[in-house]
């Protein structure tokens, strides 16, 4: 065990912060691909929903599995947030000195760090609210339930989360690659510029995908059956044909 006074602690904490951040980035991208299944139709999204409810192992839906996933992500998010906060300027004077430094240098990566901090602060509140909603109401996902939530005002939270998550994740991934020297992409100014372009492209892709997904949920959310609270049932649709 490492003693609290061990000088290696900052490195270990950085490692945990980076690992939890990487896991969260991968999860959020996978999550966006999952919810974007609505672009392929209600049936596709229904199958994804049932997968998260344990369709591979249980004959009946098990919404508690969604709660378990939400809880796991919240724990990762909380650990990552606490470790990230320790690196932020402490107090007004430090923030003022940092901003003066940033304006004087006009350095793109310093600006990216500030953007990451701001989006991280937004996520502290809005991502927590979203995870809490999923934890308490795990059964309220699916083609109709999700669409109704978005159409009833959830699109505001959805947009805030979309932009904050994708920007924060993209910058975080970039900084991880540079910090840990992965693939040698931070070895020169030219390589960093190329890496930034790749990251910006990824962020743009996921933003466009997220906006298209949100629009699909809004459109479905206005359907009569959804407004009436009728849950999506593919067996009933097949029987009607």
N, C-alpha and C positions, 0 to 999 in steps of 0.2 A: 504493500500500500504506500502511496505517496503521502508524505507529511504535508500539512497545510502550508508550511514555510518553504516547501520544495520549489526551486526556481523553475521546474518543468511544468508546474500547474498551468501557467498561461498558455503553453503550447498544447496541453491536453484539452483545456477548455476551448481553444481555437479549433482543435480537431473535432470535438463534439459539436460545436456550433456549425462547422462546415458539413459534417455528416448529416445532422438533422436538417440543415438547409437543403442539401442535395436530395434527401428522401422526400422532403416536402415539395420540391420542384418536380420531381418525377411523379409524385402522386397527383399533383394538381394538373399536370399535363395529361396524365392518364384519365383523371376525373373529367377533364374537358372533353376528351375524346368519347368518354362514356355518355355524358349528357348530350353531346352533339349527335348521338345516334338518332335523335328525334328528326334529324334532317333526312334520314332514310325511311321515316314513317313511324307511326305509333307502335306497330308490331315489333320493330327493331328496338325501340326504346323500352318496350315492355319486357323483352327478353333480357336486356341489360339489367333492368330493375330486378327481375327474378333471379338473375345471377348473383347480385349483391344480397339477395334475401336467401341464398343458400340452395338454389334449385339443383345444384350438382349433388347435394347430399341429403336434401329433405324433400318430401313429397308436397308439403305445404309451405307457404311463405313463412320466413322467420325474420321479421323486421328487427328483432333485437341484434341481428348481425350488423345492420346499418348503424345502430347505436354504438356497437363495439368499435366499428371502423371510425365513427365520429370521435369517440373517446380517445382512441389511439392517436389519431391525427392531432387532437387537442393537446395531448401530452407532449408530442413532438414539437408542436407549435409553441407551447409554453416554455419548454426547455430552450428552444432556439431563441425565443424572444428575450428571456432573462439573460442569456449569454451575450446577445447582441447589444442589449441596453448598456452593459458594463463598459462598452467602447464609445458611447456617446459623450459629447462634452458635458461637463458637470456644472450647471449653473449659467447665469446670464453672461458673465465675463468670458467664460470659455467659448460660448457660442458666438459672442461678438468677435472675439479674436479669430475664431475659425472662419467666420464669414468675411472678415477683412482679408484674411489669408487667401480665401477662395477667389474673391474679386480681384486681388492683386495678381494671382497666378494665371487666372483664366484657363484652368486645366480641365479638360473634358472628364477625366476619370474622377477628379474631385467633385465635379458637379454631379456625376453619376452616383457618387456616395451619398450626397445630400438627397437626391431623388429617392434613393433606396431607403434612407432613414424616414423620409416623409411618407412613403407608401407603407413602410413597416408600421408607423404609428397609426395609420388608417386601418391597417389589418388587425392591429391589437383589439380594436373595438368591433369592427364589422365582421371579421372572420370568426371571432369568438361568438358573436350573435348567431351567425349562420350555423356553426357547429353545434351550438346549444339547441337550436331549432331542430336539427337533424337528430340529436340525441334524445330529445323529448318526444318528437313526433316522427319516428323512423318509418312509419307506414305511409306517410304523406309524400311519397315519391311515385313516379309513374307518369305515363303520357298525359292523363287527365289531371291528376293531383298536382304535379309540378307546373303544368300549364296554368291551372287555376291560380296557384300561388303567384306566379309571375304576372298574370293579368290583373290580379287584385292589388297590385302595387309593389310586388316583390321585384319588379324589374329595376327599381331604383337601387336596391341593395345589390342586385345582380350586376348592374353596370359598375357600381363602385368597386365591388369585389373583382370584377373582370379586369379593369384597368390597373387596380392596385396590385393584384396578384401577378399578372403577366409582366408588368414593368419590374416589380420587385424580384420576381423569379429570374427574369432575364439578366438583370444587373448582378444579382447574386451569383448566378452561374458563371458569368464573365469573371467576377472577382475571385471566385473559387479556382477557376482554371489558371488565372494569373498568379494567385497566391501560392498554390501548391505546385505550379510548374508543370501541369498536365500537358502531355503531347508536345512540349516545347513551344507552345503557342504564344508565350509571353517573352520569348527570348530577344525580340527586337521590336522597334516601333512599328515596322511594316506588318509584322505578324499580329501585333495587338490591334492594329487598324483593321486587318482582315477579320480577326475574331470579333471585333465590335460589329462589323457589318453582318456577320453571320448571326450574332445575337439579336441585333435589331431586326433582321429578317424573321427570326423565330418569334420574337415578340409581336411583330406585325401579323404573322400568320395566325397565331393563337388569338389575337384580338379580333381579326376578321372572322375566324371560325366561331368565336364566342358571340360576336354580334349577330351573325347569321343564325346561331342556335337560339339566342334570346328572341329574335324576331319570329322564329318558328313556334316557340312556346307561346308568344303573345297571340299569334294567329289562331292557334288551337284553343287558347284560353277563351276566345270569344265565341266558340261554338256553343250551340244550345245545350247539348248534353253536358258539356263541361260546366257551364254556368248553373245547370241544375244539380250539379254534384254527383253525376253518375260516373262511377269508376269504370275505367277501361277494362273491357272483358273480351279478349280475342275469341273465346269459345262462342260467345253470343253472336259475334259478327259472322263467324263461320256458319253457325246454325241458320242465320237469316238468309244466307246465300244458298 
